[in-house]
C-alpha cells in the first residue's frame, strides 16, 4: 500500500525539483530549499491527572528564512513525526511566498492524541512544549499558529507561557489567539474563507458559477466546516461532509449551519440524525466523500488522502485543497490526465497564514482592525495570489500546482540571491 511508503518530505522534494527544472534554475539557485535550516526534537514531560508522568515527543522545524521570520502552525496528532513536520515547514515557505507575505516557513508538532487528555493535561502539555521550544521562537524569529487539533485557547496558553519566560506580554510570538488577548478578528474563519474565495475564482475562471454547484468536503474542522458553511452561503449545495467517525450525505444539500452547530458541541457526525441525511462510517464514508460525483471536492483533513489507489475514482471536476498535502505526486499525474483541475494547498488554504500575518502586524503596531477590514484585506490578498498563479499556469501551460511552486521558488530564490550567503 502507498501509505506504508509515503514520506511527505520526499513528495515535497519531487515537486520542488520539477518546478525548479521548469524554471530552468541552476541547482545552486535552489539547493538550499531541499534542506531545513533548523530541526529541533524535544521531550515534553507532563504530570497527568492520576499523578503519573508521561513524556511526549515534540518538534519544531524551521525550513527557510530568505523572505522573513519562520511562520507555521503547531499540530497535536498521534501520527506526527519529523518527516511530516519537515514537509509542512517547507510547504509553509512556499505558501508564504505564493501569498507574497514577508515570512519563511516553519512548523511544529507533538505526537499525542489530544482527545485522550483532560483540559488540565492539555494545558500542561502546551505550556511545557512552549518552554521546550522557546529558545527558537519569538515575534521577529519564528511565529507559530494553530493547526490540526490546536486552537485559539492553546495559542493563548502558548502566548502566556512565552511572555512569562520573557517577563512581558509578547502577543506577537504566536497568531490565532483569542481576540480578547490580541488575536485578530476574522482569523478563526480565515482559512475556510480563503478556500471559499478560491472555489469561486476557479469556477469563474472556467466560466461557471458557485451558485447551484455541488460540493463535497472531507473534514469538518476549522477549515472544512467553515469552508462548507461559507460555500453554502454563496449558493452552492454541500452534499457530503466527513469527520473522524464517518460522513453524511444528502443529494438535496446538507443543512450545514445545523451540522456545524451540532459539531461545535463536540459531537461526531455518526450521532447526527435527520430525515434525508445518510451516514456512512469510516473508512468507507471517507472514501465516498472523496469519490462523490460533485462539481467541487474540498479535501480539508490530513495529507496523503488522494493517492494512486483512489485518484482514478475521483469524479469531481475541480479539487480545491483545504488541507496541506492531501494529494500525492502519483495521484496528481492521474488527476491531470483525467483533466481534473487541482488548486494546490499552497494557494487554496493560504488564507489562514495571510490573516496570521495581519494579526502579527496588528500586534506589533498595537492597533487593531475591524472584522470587515480584515476580510476585505484577506480577499484582496487571495485574489492577487490566485491571479499570479493562474497567469503563470497559462504562461507555461502547466497545472496550477506546478505554477504555484514556480511562483514561490522564484520569489524565494530572488530574495536569497539579493541577501547572499553569509559566512562570517
N, C-alpha and C positions, 0 to 999 in steps of 0.2 A: 504494500500500500504506500502511496505517496506520503502520507502523514508521517511514517516512520523515518523517512529520509529528509523530510522538509527542514531546511535551515533558512530562516528569513534573511539572515545576513548574506548568505550566498545568492539568494534571489535578488537582493538589492544590488549586489556586485554585477550580476549579469546584465541588469537593465542599465546600470551606470556605464558599463563597458560599451554596450551597444550605442547609447546616446552619445558618448564621447567620440566614438568612431564616426558616427553620422555627422558630428560637428567638425570632423577632421582635425581633432586636437592631437597634439603630441602627448605621449604618456606622461612626460614630465609636467604637463599642464594640470593633469587631474589625478596623478598617482596618490597624492595626499588624501584624496577623498575616499580611497579604498581602505583607509585606516582611521580608527578613532583616536583623537588626541589624548584622551584620558579615560581609563576604566577603573572604577572602584567597586570592590565587593566587600560588604560589611556583614558582621554577625550582630543581630539585634535581639538581645535577651529581654524577655517580658515575664514579670511575675504574674501568673494567671490568677483568676479569682479563687481557685482552690488552694493557692499557696505554692503550687509547683512552678518551675521555671522552664519556659520553652525558648529556644533560640531560633530565630527566623533569619533566612538568608536575604540580604538586600543588595541592590545595585544602583549605581549612578554612572552613566556613560556620557561623556562629552565628545561629540563627533567632530565638529568643525566650528571655528570661531572667526573665519575670514570676514564675515559680514556683521559681527556683533556678538554680544553675550550669548551663551548657550540658552536654549529655550526648549522645554519639553515636559510632558506630564510625568506623573508617578502613578503606576498601577499596582494594585494589590490583587494578585491572582496566583492560584496554586501551581500554574504551569509556567510562571515567569522564570526566565533563565537569562544568562549573559548574552547568548546569541540573539534572543528576541529583543532584549533591551538595546543591544548594539544596532540592530536593524532599525528599530523605532527611532533611535537617535539620529541615524543617517537620514531616514525619511523626514525627520523634522528639519534638518539642514536644507533639504530640497524644498520642503513645504514653505518654509520661511522665505526662501529665495523666490519661489513662484509668486507668493503673495507680496513680494518686494517690501518686506519689513526688516528692520535692522537687527536681525538675530542670526545666530548659528543654531545648530541642532544639539539637543541633549535629551536624555530620557532616564527615568528611574523606575524601579520596581522592587517589590518584596514578594517572595514566594510564600503565599499564605492564602487560605480560603477565608475571607473576612466574614462570611456568613456563619462561621463556626466560633467567632469571637463575640464576647459581650461588648457593649459600648465602652465600658471601662477598659477592657483589654485592647480594644481598637485604639483608644486614645493613648494608652501606654506605648503601643507599637509605633504609632505615628510620631510621638514625641521622641522616643529612643532612636528611631530611624533618622529623624531630623538632626539629632545630636551627632549621629554617626557620620552623616554626610555634610554637616555644617561647614567644615573647613573648605569644601569645594564650591559652595553656593554663595550667593549674595546678589543684591539688587543690580550690580554692574558686572556680575561674573556669570551666574547661572541661575535662571529663574524658573522653578518648577511650576506645575499646574495640575489640575485633576486629570485623571484618565480612567481606565476601566476599574470599577469598584472603589473609586475615590470620589470625594465630593467637596462642596463648599465647607462643610464642618471640618473635614480632615485638613483642608488648606488653612482654616482658621487656627487649628492646633499647631500646624507647621509654622505659621507666621508668628504665633505667640512664643513658641519654643525658641525659634531663631532669635527673636527680639530679646528674650530673657538672656540668652547667651551673650548678646551684644550690648545689653544694658540700655536699650532704647527701642521704641516700637519702629519696626522697619517693614512696613506693609509691602514695599516693592520687591521683596525677596521671593514672593510667590503670587500667582494670579489665580483667579477662580474662587476668591474669598467671598464670604457674605458681604453685601453692600454696607452693612452696619459697621464693619471694621475695615472699610477701604476697598471692597470689591466693586466692580463696575456693574451698573445696571445693564441688563441685556446679555451678560456673559454666560449665564446658565443656558440660555437658548441659542447662543451664537453658532455653535457647530451645526445644530439641526437647521437653523435659519439659513446658514450658508449652503447646506445641502439642498434646501428648497429652492434657493435662488439659482443654483446651478442646474437643477432639474428644469426650471422654467427656461433658462438660457439655452440649454442643449436642445430642448424641444423647439424653441423659437428658431434656432439655427437651422433646424430641419423643417421649418415651416409648419410646425404643429403647435397646438395649444395645450396647456396643462389642464384646462377645463375639460372634464369628461374622460381624461386619460385614466388608465388603470395602473395601480402601483402596488408592489409587494415590498415589504420592509422586513429584513432579517435583523432582529434586535429591537427590544422595547425599552432601552435605557435612555440615558440623557440625549444621545444622538438620534437613535432610531425613533424613539417615542415622540420627541419634539419635531423631528423631520416629518413624521407621519401626520402629526397634528397640523403643522403649517402647510403641508402639501394638500391636505384635505380642505383646509380653509381657502385654498386657491381654486377649489372646484374639482379637484381630482377625486377619484374613487380609490381609497386604500382597501384592497380586497383581501389582503393577507398580512399578518404580522406575527412575529415569534418572540419567545423568551427562552430561558433555560429549560422550561418544562415542556414546551411544545409550541404549536402555532394555532391561530384561529383564522378561519376563512369565511368570507361572505361575498358572493358574487355581486350583490347589490351595493356593497360598500359597508365597511365596518363602522360602528359608532365610536370613532376614535376618541372623542372627548370623554365619553363614558369609560372607555377602556383605560385611558390614561389616569383618570381619577381612581379607578379600581386598582391599577398597578401602584399608584402612589401610596396606597395603604399597605404596601409590601406584600401584595397578593400576587400569585402566579396565574398565568392565563389558563392553566388547567382547571382553576376554580371558577372561571368566568362562565356564566350560563345566560344565554339569551336566545330566543327563537330566531332561527335562520342563521345562527353562527355555529359553525362546526369546529371542533377542537381535534387536533391530531398530535399525539405525544411524540417527543423526540426519540430517536434521531429522524424518524420518518417525517415529522412535521417540519423540521428544519429544512430538509431536502425538498419538500413540497413547496416551501416558500421560494427557495432558490430557483426552482424549475417551473414556477407558476406561469401561465400564459397571460402575461401582462405587457403593457407598454414599457413600464419602467421598473427595474429592480434596484432596490437600495440595500446592499449588504452593509449592515451597521452593527456588527457584532465583533468578531475577532478576525485575526489574519488566517490565511490558509483555508478559506471556505469554498471558493470556486477553484476546482483543481482539474487535472486532466481526466479524473474519474467522473466528473459530472458536467463539465463545460459543454459537451455536445448535447446535453439535455436542456440547456438554458433556452427559454423561449422568449424572454424579454427582448425588446428592440434596443433598449438603452439600459446601461448599468451605470449608476452613479454611486461611487464608493464612499459610504459614510464611515466605514471602519478603516484602519490602517492595514495595508497589505492583505486584503481579503482574496485577491486573485493571484494565483501563481503564474510564473513565466510561461509554463507549458499550457496552462488554461488560456492565457492571453492569446497565444497563437491560434488556438481553436476558435476563440470568440472572433478574432479578426477575420479568419477565413469565412466564418458564418455571416459576416457583415454586421455584427453587433457592435454598437458604439459604446465604448467604455470611457467614462470620465474618471480619471485616476484619483486616488486618495489625496495625493499631494496638492491637488487643486480642489476637489469636491468637498473635502472636510477641513479646509484651511480657515473657515470662519471662526473656529474656536481660538486658534493662535492669533488671528487678526484682532479679535476682541480682547485677548490676553494682552496684546501689545497696547491696546487702548487703555486697559486697566493699569498697566505699568506706567504709561505716560501720565495718567491722572494721579497715580501715587507719587511719582517723582515731583510733579508740579503742585501737589496737594490742592488740585482744582478738579471738580467732578462735573461730568456731563449728564444731561437728561437721557432717558432711555431712547427717546426719539432721535436725539443727536447721535447716540451710539449706533442705532440701527441704520441710520442714513449713511454714516461713515463706513459701516460694515458693507452695506450694499455697494457703495462706490468702489471700495477696495476689491470686492469679489468680482464685480463686472470688469474692472481693469485687468485683473488676473485672468479671468476667463477669456477675454478678448485677446490677450497676449499669447496664451496657449493655443487658442483656436487659429489665430493667424499663423503661428509657427507650424501647426499641423498642415494647414493649406499650402504654405510655402514649400514645405519639404515632402508633402504628400505622404504623411505618416500618421499612425494612430495618435490619439491625444496623450496617452501615457508617455510615448517617446517624445512628443513635443514638449510636455511639461518638464521632463527631465532635461531636455536640451535648454529650455529657458533657464532652469535652475542652475545647471552646470556652468552655462555661460556667465551668469552673474557671479557665482562663487569664484570661478577661475579668474575673472577680470579683477575682482576685489583682491584676490591673493597676489596677482601679478603686480598690482599697484602697491600693496603693502610689502611684498617681498618676504624672504625668509631671513629671520634674524638669528645670527649665530653667536652674538655676544662679543 
